[in-house]
Amino acid sequence: MFTIPDLDQRGANAQNPCTGQGEASDERGSVLLLRHASAGVRLSSPEVDRFRRLDDAGRVVARQLVWSLAVHEITRIVSSPLARCVESVVPIAESRHLSVESHWELEPDVPLDDLMTLLADLPDTSLVCTHREVFQLLLGRDVTCEKGGAWVLERRGPRLAPTLYVEPPAAVGAGDRHSVSTA
């Protein structure tokens, strides 16, 4: 099990947060960190890319997340304000009668201290939707999270420890549907 160092321990020469073993769990609660669903190809510039929305496959995955995350208690949903993140969690929010809170601290290329402050302030059982860049900042470049996938992060004092990877639901495109014979 790996731990993400808290702000006081992460310096310029800090070790990759996912290379050390974590201690035994004294679980206080957990946060779900979700990568937004598929949004097609990155657009020409960061200013234009901010407006990129989910593609057809991403919209299917967003709807399927309602069931794939059903076993997790979610009492608060926070998201990057970029459309692809908000659209990824709206079906979950609607199914649980929750609102989606937008936070700039979840945008790509946010400073680590701002991100960690937000995460520390969130209650247990929060769902946090963000971008690949934020996953890399928290978990290192060697840890991947597919679009629509999530990490369960356990709280351990001032640290968050990734303990479980939740694979994204399989997107079923129109060409992937098969008729069922009743004969």
C-alpha positions as CSV (number, residue, x, y, z in Angstrom):
1,M,0.0,0.0,0.0
2,F,1.3,3.4,-0.9
3,T,0.9,6.8,0.8
4,I,0.7,10.3,-0.5
5,P,2.9,12.6,1.6
6,D,1.2,15.5,3.3
7,L,2.3,19.0,2.4
8,D,4.8,19.4,5.1
9,Q,6.8,16.3,3.9
10,R,6.8,16.9,0.1
11,G,9.7,19.1,-1.0
12,A,11.4,19.7,-4.3
13,N,13.5,16.5,-3.8
14,A,10.7,14.4,-2.4
15,Q,10.4,10.7,-3.1
16,N,7.7,9.6,-5.5
17,P,4.6,9.3,-3.3
18,C,3.8,5.8,-4.6
19,T,7.2,4.1,-4.1
20,G,7.0,3.5,-0.3
21,Q,4.9,0.9,1.5
22,G,2.1,2.3,3.7
23,E,1.5,1.4,7.3
24,A,-1.4,-0.9,8.5
25,S,-4.7,0.7,8.0
26,D,-6.3,2.7,10.8
27,E,-9.0,3.8,8.5
28,R,-10.8,7.1,9.3
29,G,-12.7,7.2,6.1
30,S,-12.0,7.5,2.5
31,V,-12.3,9.8,-0.5
32,L,-13.0,8.6,-4.1
33,L,-10.8,10.3,-6.7
34,L,-12.3,9.9,-10.1
35,R,-10.8,10.7,-13.5
36,H,-13.3,12.2,-15.9
37,A,-14.8,10.0,-18.6
38,S,-13.8,10.1,-22.2
39,A,-13.9,13.5,-23.9
40,G,-12.3,12.8,-27.2
41,V,-9.1,14.3,-28.4
42,R,-7.4,17.2,-26.6
43,L,-8.1,20.5,-28.4
44,S,-5.5,23.0,-29.8
45,S,-4.7,25.0,-26.7
46,P,-5.5,24.9,-23.0
47,E,-7.8,27.9,-23.3
48,V,-9.9,26.1,-25.9
49,D,-9.6,22.7,-24.3
50,R,-11.3,24.0,-21.1
51,F,-14.6,23.7,-23.0
52,R,-14.2,20.1,-24.2
53,R,-17.2,18.0,-23.3
54,L,-17.7,14.3,-22.9
55,D,-17.9,12.3,-26.2
56,D,-20.6,9.6,-26.8
57,A,-18.5,6.9,-25.0
58,G,-17.9,9.3,-22.1
59,R,-21.6,10.0,-21.7
60,V,-22.3,6.2,-21.6
61,V,-19.5,5.7,-19.0
62,A,-20.8,8.6,-16.9
63,R,-24.3,7.0,-16.7
64,Q,-22.7,3.6,-15.9
65,L,-20.7,5.1,-13.0
66,V,-24.0,5.3,-11.1
67,W,-23.9,1.5,-10.8
68,S,-20.2,0.9,-10.7
69,L,-19.8,3.3,-7.7
70,A,-23.0,2.2,-6.0
71,V,-21.2,0.2,-3.3
72,H,-19.4,3.4,-2.2
73,E,-21.0,5.8,0.2
74,I,-20.9,9.3,-1.4
75,T,-22.3,12.2,0.6
76,R,-20.6,15.1,-1.3
77,I,-19.5,15.5,-4.9
78,V,-16.8,18.0,-5.9
79,S,-15.4,18.5,-9.4
80,S,-13.1,20.5,-11.5
81,P,-15.2,23.2,-13.2
82,L,-14.2,22.0,-16.6
83,A,-17.2,20.6,-18.5
84,R,-15.9,17.0,-19.0
85,C,-15.5,16.6,-15.2
86,V,-18.9,18.0,-14.3
87,E,-20.6,15.9,-16.9
88,S,-18.9,12.8,-15.6
89,V,-20.5,13.2,-12.1
90,V,-23.9,14.7,-12.9
91,P,-25.6,11.3,-13.3
92,I,-24.2,10.1,-9.9
93,A,-25.3,13.4,-8.3
94,E,-28.8,13.1,-9.7
95,S,-29.2,9.5,-8.6
96,R,-28.1,10.4,-5.0
97,H,-29.9,13.8,-4.9
98,L,-26.7,15.6,-4.4
99,S,-25.3,18.8,-6.0
100,V,-22.0,19.0,-7.8
101,E,-19.6,21.6,-6.3
102,S,-17.1,23.1,-8.7
103,H,-13.6,23.8,-7.4
104,W,-10.7,25.4,-9.4
105,E,-8.3,23.5,-7.1
106,L,-9.1,20.4,-9.2
107,E,-8.2,21.9,-12.6
108,P,-5.1,20.6,-14.5
109,D,-1.8,22.1,-13.4
110,V,-3.1,23.3,-10.0
111,P,-0.4,23.8,-7.4
112,L,0.0,20.8,-5.0
113,D,-0.6,22.9,-1.9
114,D,-3.9,24.2,-3.1
115,L,-5.0,20.7,-4.1
116,M,-4.0,19.2,-0.8
117,T,-5.8,21.9,1.2
118,L,-9.0,21.2,-0.6
119,L,-8.7,17.4,-0.2
120,A,-7.9,17.9,3.6
121,D,-11.0,20.0,4.0
122,L,-13.4,17.5,2.3
123,P,-15.4,15.2,4.5
124,D,-15.0,11.4,4.3
125,T,-17.2,9.8,1.6
126,S,-16.6,12.6,-0.9
127,L,-16.3,11.9,-4.6
128,V,-13.7,14.1,-6.3
129,C,-13.6,14.3,-10.1
130,T,-10.5,15.7,-11.8
131,H,-7.9,15.2,-14.5
132,R,-4.9,13.0,-15.4
133,E,-2.5,15.8,-14.4
134,V,-3.9,15.9,-10.9
135,F,-3.6,12.1,-10.6
136,Q,0.0,12.4,-11.7
137,L,0.6,15.1,-9.2
138,L,-0.8,13.1,-6.3
139,L,0.2,9.5,-7.3
140,G,3.2,10.0,-9.6
141,R,3.6,9.5,-13.3
142,D,4.0,5.7,-13.0
143,V,0.5,5.2,-11.5
144,T,-2.2,5.3,-14.1
145,C,-5.9,5.9,-13.9
146,E,-8.0,5.3,-17.0
147,K,-10.7,7.7,-18.0
148,G,-13.8,6.9,-15.8
149,G,-11.6,5.0,-13.3
150,A,-11.2,5.9,-9.7
151,W,-8.8,5.4,-6.7
152,V,-10.1,5.0,-3.2
153,L,-7.9,7.1,-1.0
154,E,-7.9,6.3,2.7
155,R,-7.3,9.0,5.2
156,R,-4.4,8.3,7.6
157,G,-3.8,11.4,9.7
158,P,-2.7,14.2,7.3
159,R,-2.1,11.6,4.5
160,L,-4.2,10.0,1.8
161,A,-3.2,6.4,0.9
162,P,-4.4,4.9,-2.4
163,T,-5.8,1.5,-1.4
164,L,-8.1,0.4,-4.2
165,Y,-8.4,1.0,-7.9
166,V,-11.9,1.0,-9.3
167,E,-11.8,0.2,-13.0
168,P,-14.0,2.3,-15.3
169,P,-17.2,0.7,-16.5
170,A,-16.9,-0.8,-20.0
171,A,-18.4,1.7,-22.5
172,V,-20.7,0.0,-24.9
173,G,-20.9,1.8,-28.2
174,A,-23.6,1.5,-30.8
175,G,-21.4,-0.9,-32.8
176,D,-20.8,-3.0,-29.8
177,R,-24.4,-3.9,-29.1
178,H,-25.5,-7.4,-29.9
179,S,-29.0,-8.6,-30.4
180,V,-30.2,-11.5,-28.2
181,S,-31.9,-14.4,-29.9
182,T,-35.0,-15.7,-28.1
183,A,-35.3,-18.8,-30.3
